[in-house]
């Protein structure tokens, strides 16, 4: 493995769910709890899980939009949240950028595409004058497969895929090292999804970028990820190199997610056994004791209710949090 760029240690993020008469918090949404992982330079770490599993909260905490309740996030050895609260904030914000899920909502409809891409150049004072600013905007548009003439148009004049390209150009404007892609293809047509994934891969090669790629299903991260992490109810349950996790899923939740992906071959598809998860995802306000997945796990044993399974790395850099696997 190469050098660690992002190091996440015991990351916990709780949101206040209820307050008492005096305004003190009385219950919390436990969005993310004791999450540990590293992102290596130049890789793409895919993060997968159902809606509400905490994957977007992890992304937003990494970029500094949320302050962790507990734990630390470092980028190149520097604490992200300490840097953001100090005079180093601009430098850290340039290093870590984010691409959002909804290209409709994340672009200001009153600004031209040129100004949307030019805004981070202005904030970080990266252009040496008006001509340099225009040159940079045109170059960024070309880098994401758009035409420089598009600079004078407004977001509503573009398709969803083109709007997502504008979002990518805006993130690239400050020459970041690490980009958090928060479900960047979920809102796009299937035919456009592959184009955006290919573009992200090309840009990664060209600029040596590192990605955290968040998605809600395992099929979306397969072609872009170096490693894949699976989250359930605010906890990391499995993390392994991409090929390894698809060939040898070990956590019962990952096995269920994988079994839900349709297979193109009709013969194999007909023989395939789907694992249907019973029940709903429990409330993050009051998650189950021990293993949070136990209320839906077909292998749950008494120990699973008593002890939180440790996240243990085994062979092939494959880490799993399950009593059954780690016996
Ligand atoms: Fe299932 Fe127990 Fe493993 Fe949790 S620890 S996934 S409940 S077997």
py3Dmol code that shows the C-alpha trace and the ligand (Angstrom):
import py3Dmol

protein = """\
ATOM      1  CA  UNK A   1       0.000   0.000   0.000  1.00  0.00           C
ATOM      2  CA  UNK A   2       1.162   3.553  -0.626  1.00  0.00           C
ATOM      3  CA  UNK A   3       1.285   6.475   1.736  1.00  0.00           C
ATOM      4  CA  UNK A   4      -1.702   7.330   3.966  1.00  0.00           C
ATOM      5  CA  UNK A   5      -3.380  10.613   2.969  1.00  0.00           C
ATOM      6  CA  UNK A   6      -6.470  10.550   5.208  1.00  0.00           C
ATOM      7  CA  UNK A   7      -6.471   8.920   8.616  1.00  0.00           C
ATOM      8  CA  UNK A   8      -9.810   8.584  10.413  1.00  0.00           C
ATOM      9  CA  UNK A   9      -9.603   7.510  14.051  1.00  0.00           C
ATOM     10  CA  UNK A  10     -12.620   6.699  16.266  1.00  0.00           C
ATOM     11  CA  UNK A  11     -14.783   9.104  14.282  1.00  0.00           C
ATOM     12  CA  UNK A  12     -18.109   9.682  16.037  1.00  0.00           C
ATOM     13  CA  UNK A  13     -20.813  12.142  15.066  1.00  0.00           C
ATOM     14  CA  UNK A  14     -24.028  12.546  17.052  1.00  0.00           C
ATOM     15  CA  UNK A  15     -26.795  15.035  16.272  1.00  0.00           C
ATOM     16  CA  UNK A  16     -29.209  16.295  18.894  1.00  0.00           C
ATOM     17  CA  UNK A  17     -32.621  14.643  18.444  1.00  0.00           C
ATOM     18  CA  UNK A  18     -34.474  16.141  21.442  1.00  0.00           C
ATOM     19  CA  UNK A  19     -33.915  18.860  24.009  1.00  0.00           C
ATOM     20  CA  UNK A  20     -35.521  19.348  27.418  1.00  0.00           C
ATOM     21  CA  UNK A  21     -37.347  22.467  28.629  1.00  0.00           C
ATOM     22  CA  UNK A  22     -34.003  24.158  29.457  1.00  0.00           C
ATOM     23  CA  UNK A  23     -32.549  23.428  26.023  1.00  0.00           C
ATOM     24  CA  UNK A  24     -30.166  20.658  27.097  1.00  0.00           C
ATOM     25  CA  UNK A  25     -29.960  17.669  24.706  1.00  0.00           C
ATOM     26  CA  UNK A  26     -31.761  14.573  25.999  1.00  0.00           C
ATOM     27  CA  UNK A  27     -31.392  12.198  23.041  1.00  0.00           C
ATOM     28  CA  UNK A  28     -29.096  11.911  20.056  1.00  0.00           C
ATOM     29  CA  UNK A  29     -29.117  10.550  16.519  1.00  0.00           C
ATOM     30  CA  UNK A  30     -25.999   8.374  16.538  1.00  0.00           C
ATOM     31  CA  UNK A  31     -25.115   8.976  12.884  1.00  0.00           C
ATOM     32  CA  UNK A  32     -21.523   7.678  13.018  1.00  0.00           C
ATOM     33  CA  UNK A  33     -19.888   5.730  15.846  1.00  0.00           C
ATOM     34  CA  UNK A  34     -16.219   4.802  16.305  1.00  0.00           C
ATOM     35  CA  UNK A  35     -15.314   4.572  12.651  1.00  0.00           C
ATOM     36  CA  UNK A  36     -11.647   3.902  11.781  1.00  0.00           C
ATOM     37  CA  UNK A  37     -10.079   3.777   8.316  1.00  0.00           C
ATOM     38  CA  UNK A  38      -7.306   5.196   6.177  1.00  0.00           C
ATOM     39  CA  UNK A  39      -7.372   6.451   2.608  1.00  0.00           C
ATOM     40  CA  UNK A  40      -4.124   5.928   0.692  1.00  0.00           C
ATOM     41  CA  UNK A  41      -2.721   8.448  -1.782  1.00  0.00           C
ATOM     42  CA  UNK A  42      -4.010   7.895  -5.314  1.00  0.00           C
ATOM     43  CA  UNK A  43      -6.668   5.313  -4.411  1.00  0.00           C
ATOM     44  CA  UNK A  44     -10.464   5.380  -4.500  1.00  0.00           C
ATOM     45  CA  UNK A  45     -12.135   4.148  -1.360  1.00  0.00           C
ATOM     46  CA  UNK A  46     -15.760   3.244  -2.080  1.00  0.00           C
ATOM     47  CA  UNK A  47     -18.152   3.647   0.868  1.00  0.00           C
ATOM     48  CA  UNK A  48     -21.462   1.803   0.605  1.00  0.00           C
ATOM     49  CA  UNK A  49     -24.570   1.384   2.736  1.00  0.00           C
ATOM     50  CA  UNK A  50     -28.312   1.993   2.868  1.00  0.00           C
ATOM     51  CA  UNK A  51     -29.768   5.483   3.244  1.00  0.00           C
ATOM     52  CA  UNK A  52     -29.158   6.727   6.783  1.00  0.00           C
ATOM     53  CA  UNK A  53     -26.154   4.456   7.462  1.00  0.00           C
ATOM     54  CA  UNK A  54     -23.905   7.479   8.080  1.00  0.00           C
ATOM     55  CA  UNK A  55     -21.830   7.422   4.888  1.00  0.00           C
ATOM     56  CA  UNK A  56     -22.672  11.000   3.886  1.00  0.00           C
ATOM     57  CA  UNK A  57     -22.079  12.164   7.474  1.00  0.00           C
ATOM     58  CA  UNK A  58     -18.591  10.618   7.263  1.00  0.00           C
ATOM     59  CA  UNK A  59     -18.001  12.488   3.970  1.00  0.00           C
ATOM     60  CA  UNK A  60     -19.243  15.795   5.345  1.00  0.00           C
ATOM     61  CA  UNK A  61     -17.154  15.417   8.508  1.00  0.00           C
ATOM     62  CA  UNK A  62     -14.040  14.636   6.464  1.00  0.00           C
ATOM     63  CA  UNK A  63     -14.480  17.797   4.388  1.00  0.00           C
ATOM     64  CA  UNK A  64     -15.037  19.850   7.563  1.00  0.00           C
ATOM     65  CA  UNK A  65     -18.753  20.629   7.110  1.00  0.00           C
ATOM     66  CA  UNK A  66     -19.434  18.826  10.416  1.00  0.00           C
ATOM     67  CA  UNK A  67     -17.279  18.847  13.517  1.00  0.00           C
ATOM     68  CA  UNK A  68     -16.808  15.354  14.984  1.00  0.00           C
ATOM     69  CA  UNK A  69     -18.405  14.633  18.358  1.00  0.00           C
ATOM     70  CA  UNK A  70     -15.361  12.464  19.075  1.00  0.00           C
ATOM     71  CA  UNK A  71     -12.324  11.215  17.167  1.00  0.00           C
ATOM     72  CA  UNK A  72      -9.971  12.771  14.650  1.00  0.00           C
ATOM     73  CA  UNK A  73      -9.468  13.142  10.920  1.00  0.00           C
ATOM     74  CA  UNK A  74      -5.998  13.969   9.615  1.00  0.00           C
ATOM     75  CA  UNK A  75      -4.944  14.881   6.081  1.00  0.00           C
ATOM     76  CA  UNK A  76      -1.214  14.425   5.392  1.00  0.00           C
ATOM     77  CA  UNK A  77      -0.739  14.181   9.170  1.00  0.00           C
ATOM     78  CA  UNK A  78      -2.509  17.497   9.925  1.00  0.00           C
ATOM     79  CA  UNK A  79      -5.732  17.520  11.952  1.00  0.00           C
ATOM     80  CA  UNK A  80      -8.454  18.688   9.534  1.00  0.00           C
ATOM     81  CA  UNK A  81     -10.774  20.280  12.103  1.00  0.00           C
ATOM     82  CA  UNK A  82      -8.000  22.047  14.019  1.00  0.00           C
ATOM     83  CA  UNK A  83      -6.691  23.443  10.718  1.00  0.00           C
ATOM     84  CA  UNK A  84     -10.160  24.608   9.650  1.00  0.00           C
ATOM     85  CA  UNK A  85     -10.589  26.503  12.931  1.00  0.00           C
ATOM     86  CA  UNK A  86      -7.178  28.197  12.529  1.00  0.00           C
ATOM     87  CA  UNK A  87      -5.427  30.538  10.102  1.00  0.00           C
ATOM     88  CA  UNK A  88      -4.629  27.420   8.006  1.00  0.00           C
ATOM     89  CA  UNK A  89      -8.305  27.013   7.066  1.00  0.00           C
ATOM     90  CA  UNK A  90      -7.965  28.100   3.427  1.00  0.00           C
ATOM     91  CA  UNK A  91      -5.016  25.761   2.824  1.00  0.00           C
ATOM     92  CA  UNK A  92      -6.924  22.789   4.259  1.00  0.00           C
ATOM     93  CA  UNK A  93     -10.106  23.667   2.348  1.00  0.00           C
ATOM     94  CA  UNK A  94      -8.122  23.648  -0.897  1.00  0.00           C
ATOM     95  CA  UNK A  95      -6.751  20.173  -0.163  1.00  0.00           C
ATOM     96  CA  UNK A  96     -10.170  18.566   0.407  1.00  0.00           C
ATOM     97  CA  UNK A  97     -13.082  19.199  -1.939  1.00  0.00           C
ATOM     98  CA  UNK A  98     -16.525  17.657  -2.337  1.00  0.00           C
ATOM     99  CA  UNK A  99     -18.801  16.760  -5.247  1.00  0.00           C
ATOM    100  CA  UNK A 100     -22.460  16.548  -4.258  1.00  0.00           C
ATOM    101  CA  UNK A 101     -25.178  14.111  -5.229  1.00  0.00           C
ATOM    102  CA  UNK A 102     -27.684  16.499  -6.668  1.00  0.00           C
ATOM    103  CA  UNK A 103     -26.210  18.608  -9.473  1.00  0.00           C
ATOM    104  CA  UNK A 104     -29.537  20.507  -9.611  1.00  0.00           C
ATOM    105  CA  UNK A 105     -29.418  21.673  -6.011  1.00  0.00           C
ATOM    106  CA  UNK A 106     -25.667  22.190  -5.620  1.00  0.00           C
ATOM    107  CA  UNK A 107     -25.251  24.824  -8.375  1.00  0.00           C
ATOM    108  CA  UNK A 108     -26.529  28.367  -7.870  1.00  0.00           C
ATOM    109  CA  UNK A 109     -29.213  28.839 -10.584  1.00  0.00           C
ATOM    110  CA  UNK A 110     -28.584  32.615 -10.730  1.00  0.00           C
ATOM    111  CA  UNK A 111     -24.875  32.304 -11.546  1.00  0.00           C
ATOM    112  CA  UNK A 112     -23.372  31.503 -14.932  1.00  0.00           C
ATOM    113  CA  UNK A 113     -21.324  28.331 -15.144  1.00  0.00           C
ATOM    114  CA  UNK A 114     -18.210  30.501 -15.596  1.00  0.00           C
ATOM    115  CA  UNK A 115     -18.887  32.283 -12.303  1.00  0.00           C
ATOM    116  CA  UNK A 116     -19.722  29.029 -10.507  1.00  0.00           C
ATOM    117  CA  UNK A 117     -16.304  27.644 -11.482  1.00  0.00           C
ATOM    118  CA  UNK A 118     -14.625  31.051 -10.979  1.00  0.00           C
ATOM    119  CA  UNK A 119     -15.964  31.496  -7.420  1.00  0.00           C
ATOM    120  CA  UNK A 120     -13.437  29.147  -5.739  1.00  0.00           C
ATOM    121  CA  UNK A 121     -10.672  30.789  -7.820  1.00  0.00           C
ATOM    122  CA  UNK A 122     -11.748  34.158  -6.362  1.00  0.00           C
ATOM    123  CA  UNK A 123     -12.111  32.886  -2.782  1.00  0.00           C
ATOM    124  CA  UNK A 124      -8.657  31.293  -2.822  1.00  0.00           C
ATOM    125  CA  UNK A 125      -7.144  34.124  -4.932  1.00  0.00           C
ATOM    126  CA  UNK A 126      -5.714  31.708  -7.464  1.00  0.00           C
ATOM    127  CA  UNK A 127      -6.077  33.836 -10.605  1.00  0.00           C
ATOM    128  CA  UNK A 128      -3.597  36.635 -11.280  1.00  0.00           C
ATOM    129  CA  UNK A 129      -6.121  38.787 -13.149  1.00  0.00           C
ATOM    130  CA  UNK A 130      -9.298  38.738 -15.246  1.00  0.00           C
ATOM    131  CA  UNK A 131      -7.604  37.104 -18.254  1.00  0.00           C
ATOM    132  CA  UNK A 132      -5.966  34.410 -16.122  1.00  0.00           C
ATOM    133  CA  UNK A 133      -9.325  33.732 -14.410  1.00  0.00           C
ATOM    134  CA  UNK A 134     -11.050  33.298 -17.793  1.00  0.00           C
ATOM    135  CA  UNK A 135      -8.209  31.087 -19.079  1.00  0.00           C
ATOM    136  CA  UNK A 136      -8.454  28.864 -15.996  1.00  0.00           C
ATOM    137  CA  UNK A 137     -12.248  28.570 -16.299  1.00  0.00           C
ATOM    138  CA  UNK A 138     -11.979  27.591 -19.984  1.00  0.00           C
ATOM    139  CA  UNK A 139      -9.282  25.035 -19.183  1.00  0.00           C
ATOM    140  CA  UNK A 140     -11.389  23.501 -16.399  1.00  0.00           C
ATOM    141  CA  UNK A 141     -14.423  23.275 -18.698  1.00  0.00           C
ATOM    142  CA  UNK A 142     -12.316  21.470 -21.310  1.00  0.00           C
ATOM    143  CA  UNK A 143     -10.871  19.130 -18.654  1.00  0.00           C
ATOM    144  CA  UNK A 144     -14.369  17.940 -17.728  1.00  0.00           C
ATOM    145  CA  UNK A 145     -15.471  17.524 -21.344  1.00  0.00           C
ATOM    146  CA  UNK A 146     -17.447  20.781 -21.702  1.00  0.00           C
ATOM    147  CA  UNK A 147     -17.014  23.576 -24.192  1.00  0.00           C
ATOM    148  CA  UNK A 148     -15.521  26.970 -23.139  1.00  0.00           C
ATOM    149  CA  UNK A 149     -18.582  28.591 -24.769  1.00  0.00           C
ATOM    150  CA  UNK A 150     -20.648  27.005 -21.997  1.00  0.00           C
ATOM    151  CA  UNK A 151     -19.149  29.487 -19.523  1.00  0.00           C
ATOM    152  CA  UNK A 152     -21.834  32.109 -20.212  1.00  0.00           C
ATOM    153  CA  UNK A 153     -24.772  29.759 -19.776  1.00  0.00           C
ATOM    154  CA  UNK A 154     -26.823  29.029 -16.659  1.00  0.00           C
ATOM    155  CA  UNK A 155     -27.166  25.624 -14.922  1.00  0.00           C
ATOM    156  CA  UNK A 156     -30.769  25.093 -16.118  1.00  0.00           C
ATOM    157  CA  UNK A 157     -29.513  25.036 -19.723  1.00  0.00           C
ATOM    158  CA  UNK A 158     -27.558  21.821 -19.038  1.00  0.00           C
ATOM    159  CA  UNK A 159     -28.467  18.151 -18.679  1.00  0.00           C
ATOM    160  CA  UNK A 160     -27.931  16.344 -15.347  1.00  0.00           C
ATOM    161  CA  UNK A 161     -24.656  14.803 -16.541  1.00  0.00           C
ATOM    162  CA  UNK A 162     -23.337  18.159 -17.776  1.00  0.00           C
ATOM    163  CA  UNK A 163     -24.300  19.796 -14.483  1.00  0.00           C
ATOM    164  CA  UNK A 164     -22.367  17.143 -12.612  1.00  0.00           C
ATOM    165  CA  UNK A 165     -19.371  17.938 -14.865  1.00  0.00           C
ATOM    166  CA  UNK A 166     -19.687  21.590 -13.797  1.00  0.00           C
ATOM    167  CA  UNK A 167     -19.653  20.438 -10.138  1.00  0.00           C
ATOM    168  CA  UNK A 168     -16.494  18.433 -10.840  1.00  0.00           C
ATOM    169  CA  UNK A 169     -14.839  21.447 -12.563  1.00  0.00           C
ATOM    170  CA  UNK A 170     -15.670  23.607  -9.541  1.00  0.00           C
ATOM    171  CA  UNK A 171     -14.078  21.055  -7.198  1.00  0.00           C
ATOM    172  CA  UNK A 172     -10.982  20.825  -9.434  1.00  0.00           C
ATOM    173  CA  UNK A 173     -10.541  24.610  -9.614  1.00  0.00           C
ATOM    174  CA  UNK A 174      -8.482  24.742  -6.393  1.00  0.00           C
ATOM    175  CA  UNK A 175      -6.173  21.797  -7.298  1.00  0.00           C
ATOM    176  CA  UNK A 176      -7.334  19.528  -4.452  1.00  0.00           C
ATOM    177  CA  UNK A 177      -5.557  16.355  -3.343  1.00  0.00           C
ATOM    178  CA  UNK A 178      -8.627  14.581  -1.998  1.00  0.00           C
ATOM    179  CA  UNK A 179     -12.187  14.686  -3.373  1.00  0.00           C
ATOM    180  CA  UNK A 180     -15.219  13.303  -1.568  1.00  0.00           C
ATOM    181  CA  UNK A 181     -17.728  12.211  -4.191  1.00  0.00           C
ATOM    182  CA  UNK A 182     -21.048  12.011  -2.332  1.00  0.00           C
ATOM    183  CA  UNK A 183     -23.274   9.800  -4.507  1.00  0.00           C
ATOM    184  CA  UNK A 184     -22.231  11.741  -7.638  1.00  0.00           C
ATOM    185  CA  UNK A 185     -24.003   9.384 -10.043  1.00  0.00           C
ATOM    186  CA  UNK A 186     -27.121   8.370  -8.071  1.00  0.00           C
ATOM    187  CA  UNK A 187     -29.299  11.138  -9.545  1.00  0.00           C
ATOM    188  CA  UNK A 188     -28.158  10.511 -13.144  1.00  0.00           C
ATOM    189  CA  UNK A 189     -29.572   8.276 -15.886  1.00  0.00           C
ATOM    190  CA  UNK A 190     -27.861   4.880 -16.078  1.00  0.00           C
ATOM    191  CA  UNK A 191     -26.465   5.745 -19.536  1.00  0.00           C
ATOM    192  CA  UNK A 192     -24.756   8.854 -18.132  1.00  0.00           C
ATOM    193  CA  UNK A 193     -23.435   7.224 -14.931  1.00  0.00           C
ATOM    194  CA  UNK A 194     -20.605   5.373 -16.730  1.00  0.00           C
ATOM    195  CA  UNK A 195     -19.504   8.589 -18.472  1.00  0.00           C
ATOM    196  CA  UNK A 196     -19.152  10.434 -15.166  1.00  0.00           C
ATOM    197  CA  UNK A 197     -17.304   7.482 -13.578  1.00  0.00           C
ATOM    198  CA  UNK A 198     -14.925   7.382 -16.590  1.00  0.00           C
ATOM    199  CA  UNK A 199     -14.322  11.126 -16.314  1.00  0.00           C
ATOM    200  CA  UNK A 200     -13.520  10.827 -12.601  1.00  0.00           C
ATOM    201  CA  UNK A 201     -11.062   8.009 -13.372  1.00  0.00           C
ATOM    202  CA  UNK A 202      -9.363  10.026 -16.151  1.00  0.00           C
ATOM    203  CA  UNK A 203      -8.986  13.031 -13.850  1.00  0.00           C
ATOM    204  CA  UNK A 204      -7.609  10.804 -11.093  1.00  0.00           C
ATOM    205  CA  UNK A 205      -4.893   9.499 -13.447  1.00  0.00           C
ATOM    206  CA  UNK A 206      -4.076  12.953 -14.767  1.00  0.00           C
ATOM    207  CA  UNK A 207      -3.895  14.814 -11.458  1.00  0.00           C
ATOM    208  CA  UNK A 208      -3.019  11.992  -9.025  1.00  0.00           C
ATOM    209  CA  UNK A 209      -6.272  12.557  -7.117  1.00  0.00           C
ATOM    210  CA  UNK A 210      -7.501  10.492  -4.174  1.00  0.00           C
ATOM    211  CA  UNK A 211     -11.246   9.824  -3.881  1.00  0.00           C
ATOM    212  CA  UNK A 212     -13.751   8.767  -1.271  1.00  0.00           C
ATOM    213  CA  UNK A 213     -16.630   7.561  -3.440  1.00  0.00           C
ATOM    214  CA  UNK A 214     -19.932   7.257  -1.588  1.00  0.00           C
ATOM    215  CA  UNK A 215     -22.774   5.185  -3.081  1.00  0.00           C
ATOM    216  CA  UNK A 216     -25.817   3.310  -1.814  1.00  0.00           C
ATOM    217  CA  UNK A 217     -25.206   0.099  -3.706  1.00  0.00           C
ATOM    218  CA  UNK A 218     -22.219  -2.112  -4.325  1.00  0.00           C
ATOM    219  CA  UNK A 219     -22.644  -2.231  -8.116  1.00  0.00           C
ATOM    220  CA  UNK A 220     -21.998   1.533  -8.371  1.00  0.00           C
ATOM    221  CA  UNK A 221     -18.584   1.474  -6.695  1.00  0.00           C
ATOM    222  CA  UNK A 222     -17.291  -1.725  -8.319  1.00  0.00           C
ATOM    223  CA  UNK A 223     -15.629  -0.129 -11.362  1.00  0.00           C
ATOM    224  CA  UNK A 224     -14.019   2.819  -9.650  1.00  0.00           C
ATOM    225  CA  UNK A 225     -12.905   1.569  -6.229  1.00  0.00           C
ATOM    226  CA  UNK A 226      -9.500   0.317  -5.149  1.00  0.00           C
ATOM    227  CA  UNK A 227     -11.017  -0.796  -1.822  1.00  0.00           C
ATOM    228  CA  UNK A 228     -14.596  -0.878  -0.585  1.00  0.00           C
ATOM    229  CA  UNK A 229     -15.958  -0.105   2.895  1.00  0.00           C
ATOM    230  CA  UNK A 230     -19.464  -1.161   3.957  1.00  0.00           C
ATOM    231  CA  UNK A 231     -21.374   0.770   6.630  1.00  0.00           C
ATOM    232  CA  UNK A 232     -24.453  -0.213   8.622  1.00  0.00           C
ATOM    233  CA  UNK A 233     -26.262   2.052  11.089  1.00  0.00           C
ATOM    234  CA  UNK A 234     -23.273   4.333  11.682  1.00  0.00           C
ATOM    235  CA  UNK A 235     -20.613   1.615  11.953  1.00  0.00           C
ATOM    236  CA  UNK A 236     -18.080   0.178   9.558  1.00  0.00           C
ATOM    237  CA  UNK A 237     -18.806  -3.536   9.172  1.00  0.00           C
ATOM    238  CA  UNK A 238     -16.400  -4.601   6.418  1.00  0.00           C
ATOM    239  CA  UNK A 239     -13.471  -3.138   4.455  1.00  0.00           C
ATOM    240  CA  UNK A 240     -11.420  -4.962   1.831  1.00  0.00           C
ATOM    241  CA  UNK A 241      -9.735  -4.575  -1.573  1.00  0.00           C
ATOM    242  CA  UNK A 242     -12.359  -4.323  -4.312  1.00  0.00           C
ATOM    243  CA  UNK A 243     -11.901  -7.778  -5.921  1.00  0.00           C
ATOM    244  CA  UNK A 244     -11.681  -9.451  -2.524  1.00  0.00           C
ATOM    245  CA  UNK A 245     -14.971  -8.027  -1.202  1.00  0.00           C
ATOM    246  CA  UNK A 246     -16.933  -9.024  -4.330  1.00  0.00           C
ATOM    247  CA  UNK A 247     -15.437 -12.542  -4.437  1.00  0.00           C
ATOM    248  CA  UNK A 248     -15.385 -13.225  -0.728  1.00  0.00           C
ATOM    249  CA  UNK A 249     -17.894 -11.079   1.206  1.00  0.00           C
ATOM    250  CA  UNK A 250     -17.686 -12.107   4.863  1.00  0.00           C
ATOM    251  CA  UNK A 251     -20.086  -9.919   6.805  1.00  0.00           C
ATOM    252  CA  UNK A 252     -23.723 -11.131   6.580  1.00  0.00           C
ATOM    253  CA  UNK A 253     -24.834  -7.596   5.666  1.00  0.00           C
ATOM    254  CA  UNK A 254     -22.357  -7.335   2.756  1.00  0.00           C
ATOM    255  CA  UNK A 255     -23.478 -10.784   1.586  1.00  0.00           C
ATOM    256  CA  UNK A 256     -27.087  -9.567   1.525  1.00  0.00           C
ATOM    257  CA  UNK A 257     -26.164  -6.362  -0.360  1.00  0.00           C
ATOM    258  CA  UNK A 258     -24.211  -8.347  -2.951  1.00  0.00           C
ATOM    259  CA  UNK A 259     -26.978 -10.871  -3.411  1.00  0.00           C
ATOM    260  CA  UNK A 260     -29.311  -8.006  -4.395  1.00  0.00           C
ATOM    261  CA  UNK A 261     -27.209  -7.011  -7.442  1.00  0.00           C
ATOM    262  CA  UNK A 262     -28.786  -8.439 -10.624  1.00  0.00           C
ATOM    263  CA  UNK A 263     -26.495 -10.574 -12.823  1.00  0.00           C
ATOM    264  CA  UNK A 264     -26.507  -9.962 -16.607  1.00  0.00           C
ATOM    265  CA  UNK A 265     -26.305 -13.698 -17.471  1.00  0.00           C
ATOM    266  CA  UNK A 266     -29.936 -15.035 -17.357  1.00  0.00           C
ATOM    267  CA  UNK A 267     -28.804 -18.613 -16.527  1.00  0.00           C
ATOM    268  CA  UNK A 268     -26.723 -17.547 -13.512  1.00  0.00           C
ATOM    269  CA  UNK A 269     -29.389 -14.990 -12.565  1.00  0.00           C
ATOM    270  CA  UNK A 270     -32.071 -17.734 -12.465  1.00  0.00           C
ATOM    271  CA  UNK A 271     -29.930 -19.868 -10.111  1.00  0.00           C
ATOM    272  CA  UNK A 272     -28.891 -16.982  -7.892  1.00  0.00           C
ATOM    273  CA  UNK A 273     -30.064 -17.066  -4.283  1.00  0.00           C
ATOM    274  CA  UNK A 274     -31.131 -13.713  -2.927  1.00  0.00           C
ATOM    275  CA  UNK A 275     -30.700 -13.029   0.772  1.00  0.00           C
ATOM    276  CA  UNK A 276     -33.743 -11.071   1.883  1.00  0.00           C
ATOM    277  CA  UNK A 277     -33.117  -8.961   4.952  1.00  0.00           C
ATOM    278  CA  UNK A 278     -36.030  -9.154   7.382  1.00  0.00           C
ATOM    279  CA  UNK A 279     -37.331  -6.054   9.136  1.00  0.00           C
ATOM    280  CA  UNK A 280     -36.366  -2.400   8.893  1.00  0.00           C
ATOM    281  CA  UNK A 281     -33.141  -0.648   9.782  1.00  0.00           C
ATOM    282  CA  UNK A 282     -33.436   0.190  13.532  1.00  0.00           C
ATOM    283  CA  UNK A 283     -33.536   3.812  14.672  1.00  0.00           C
ATOM    284  CA  UNK A 284     -30.099   5.454  15.019  1.00  0.00           C
ATOM    285  CA  UNK A 285     -31.492   7.150  18.156  1.00  0.00           C
ATOM    286  CA  UNK A 286     -31.708   3.812  19.941  1.00  0.00           C
ATOM    287  CA  UNK A 287     -29.571   1.270  18.037  1.00  0.00           C
ATOM    288  CA  UNK A 288     -29.511  -2.400  19.166  1.00  0.00           C
ATOM    289  CA  UNK A 289     -26.972  -3.392  21.819  1.00  0.00           C
ATOM    290  CA  UNK A 290     -23.884  -5.391  20.808  1.00  0.00           C
ATOM    291  CA  UNK A 291     -23.820  -5.878  17.044  1.00  0.00           C
ATOM    292  CA  UNK A 292     -26.121  -3.282  15.462  1.00  0.00           C
ATOM    293  CA  UNK A 293     -26.981  -5.708  12.659  1.00  0.00           C
ATOM    294  CA  UNK A 294     -28.201  -8.472  14.985  1.00  0.00           C
ATOM    295  CA  UNK A 295     -31.925  -7.667  14.619  1.00  0.00           C
ATOM    296  CA  UNK A 296     -31.704  -8.520  10.898  1.00  0.00           C
ATOM    297  CA  UNK A 297     -28.908 -11.097  10.904  1.00  0.00           C
ATOM    298  CA  UNK A 298     -29.779 -14.721  10.179  1.00  0.00           C
ATOM    299  CA  UNK A 299     -26.708 -15.913  12.153  1.00  0.00           C
ATOM    300  CA  UNK A 300     -27.322 -13.816  15.290  1.00  0.00           C
ATOM    301  CA  UNK A 301     -26.327 -15.602  18.525  1.00  0.00           C
ATOM    302  CA  UNK A 302     -26.706 -14.544  22.202  1.00  0.00           C
ATOM    303  CA  UNK A 303     -23.135 -13.148  22.195  1.00  0.00           C
ATOM    304  CA  UNK A 304     -24.146 -10.711  19.405  1.00  0.00           C
ATOM    305  CA  UNK A 305     -26.537  -8.879  21.776  1.00  0.00           C
ATOM    306  CA  UNK A 306     -23.924  -8.571  24.528  1.00  0.00           C
ATOM    307  CA  UNK A 307     -20.674  -7.598  22.810  1.00  0.00           C
ATOM    308  CA  UNK A 308     -19.870  -5.089  20.088  1.00  0.00           C
ATOM    309  CA  UNK A 309     -17.864  -7.069  17.502  1.00  0.00           C
ATOM    310  CA  UNK A 310     -14.329  -5.724  17.034  1.00  0.00           C
ATOM    311  CA  UNK A 311     -13.268  -4.608  13.568  1.00  0.00           C
ATOM    312  CA  UNK A 312     -10.454  -7.082  12.882  1.00  0.00           C
ATOM    313  CA  UNK A 313      -8.215  -7.330   9.808  1.00  0.00           C
ATOM    314  CA  UNK A 314      -7.528 -10.847   8.526  1.00  0.00           C
ATOM    315  CA  UNK A 315      -5.820 -12.201   5.396  1.00  0.00           C
ATOM    316  CA  UNK A 316      -5.752 -10.148   2.153  1.00  0.00           C
ATOM    317  CA  UNK A 317      -6.212  -6.836   4.058  1.00  0.00           C
ATOM    318  CA  UNK A 318      -9.814  -7.912   4.675  1.00  0.00           C
ATOM    319  CA  UNK A 319     -11.320  -6.393   7.843  1.00  0.00           C
ATOM    320  CA  UNK A 320     -14.697  -7.464   9.280  1.00  0.00           C
ATOM    321  CA  UNK A 321     -16.720  -6.669  12.407  1.00  0.00           C
ATOM    322  CA  UNK A 322     -18.543  -9.921  13.143  1.00  0.00           C
ATOM    323  CA  UNK A 323     -18.226 -12.420  16.035  1.00  0.00           C
ATOM    324  CA  UNK A 324     -18.886 -15.311  13.701  1.00  0.00           C
ATOM    325  CA  UNK A 325     -16.128 -14.415  11.214  1.00  0.00           C
ATOM    326  CA  UNK A 326     -13.572 -13.371  13.799  1.00  0.00           C
ATOM    327  CA  UNK A 327     -13.890 -16.518  15.946  1.00  0.00           C
TER     328      UNK A 327
END
"""
ligand_1 = """\
8
LIG
Fe -24.631 -11.410 12.715
Fe -23.588 -11.676 15.156
Fe -21.994 -11.253 13.049
Fe -23.557 -9.325 13.976
S -21.850 -10.269 15.064
S -23.247 -9.861 11.864
S -25.368 -10.468 14.584
S -23.292 -13.048 13.415
"""
view = py3Dmol.view(width=600, height=400)
view.addModel(protein, "pdb")
view.setStyle({"model": 0}, {"cartoon": {"style": "trace"}})
view.addModel(ligand_1, "xyz")
view.setStyle({"model": 1}, {"stick": {}})
view.zoomTo()
view.show()
